[in-house]
Amino acid sequence: MIKRRKDNGFTLIELMIVIAVIGILAVVLVPKFGSIKASAKDTGVTTNFRSVAASVHAVKLSNDVDDSSDVTEAVIDQLEKDFSDNNVLVNPYTKKENIADDEANAAVIVKSSFKSNPNSKPNTDFVGAIVVRTQLIKNIPTVTIYGCDDKGALIEGLEQIIKP
């Protein structure tokens, strides 16, 4: 009688099928992870936008200001008061935490004038930032808040104009 040796391993065919299935799953799922990550970052920008809008609403805008720099200072003061210490805003794309009056990929950019209009073409200085534009329109202080995506373009629906 001939005894057969029993192998406890997998055959080459079984291993190749498992590798093929893993490869197909990787091809299908990897692109989805990238879009999920981008969607999460856009949600972070939306959250920052709502927080900044609520903070700016707390600023008492009055009609007796002489120039937009007064409005800019009031907005920056309010934002720094609301978002300091353990309660900082973080730009989800650049991980910067500062509130700035320059265009340097900060979490929040507050200015009265910009080198390029935030609502024109995308600007890489605005990547993931909340842009707060302060200005006087017909001697009425006006604050416009924008949210920007990963290319520096405005996210549709993230724009708010605040007047006294």
Phi, psi and omega in degrees: 000135182264128177268134177268139177279131182264121177269135180264001183267182178266154177280164180298321180298315180299317179295319179295322178295316179298316179297320179296318179296317178298319178297318179295316178299320180296317180297324182281320189270330184300315178298327179294324179296322178296317180289328177294320179295316179295321178296321179294321178292321176297324176295323176297320177296318179299318178297315177299319180301312181295321179295316180294318179300317179296320180293318181292327177298335180284343179287131178276099177275131179238160182277359185258034176266148183273324179211170186289344179294329176296318179293317179301315179297318180296319180293314179299316179302315181294317180296318179294327178291318183282330186237073178224174180056243183272356184247064182260151173272138180239129175291118185293341180268318185255350181065013176285149184243003190268158170256119189232161174251021175230168184265083185224044179054036177286172175291318178227131178245121181242120180208162174262338176218149182234151174299322176228145182293129182300332182261016173268235180280162179301144180231123184295343176290341184260011185304116176070004186271161168260121183257124178247115181254122178252136181201162173257121176245111184055046180062020175249121179296130183228134177241125177245130182245131179237151170246136184243148183268197184290348178253358182089005178272157180292140174275126183301131180093351179255071175212133180218136178249128182240126177232161178292000000 
